[in-house]
Amino acid sequence: MSENLNSNNLENDEFNVINEDSDYTDLITRLNEIKSTIALLEKTIFK
């Protein structure tokens, strides 16, 4: 019984790592979009 629980915990941990990687990738993508938007706004303001 405990072997089954340990197996489930390992699978959940792997799933959490994958989700965290995906979250960080999404965050980096969003931050790059924000950076680009700010750069465009700066160009517009300082023309």
ABEGO torsion letter per residue (X at the ends): XAAAAAAAAAAAAAAAAAAAAAAAAAAAAAAAAAAAAAAAAAAAAAX
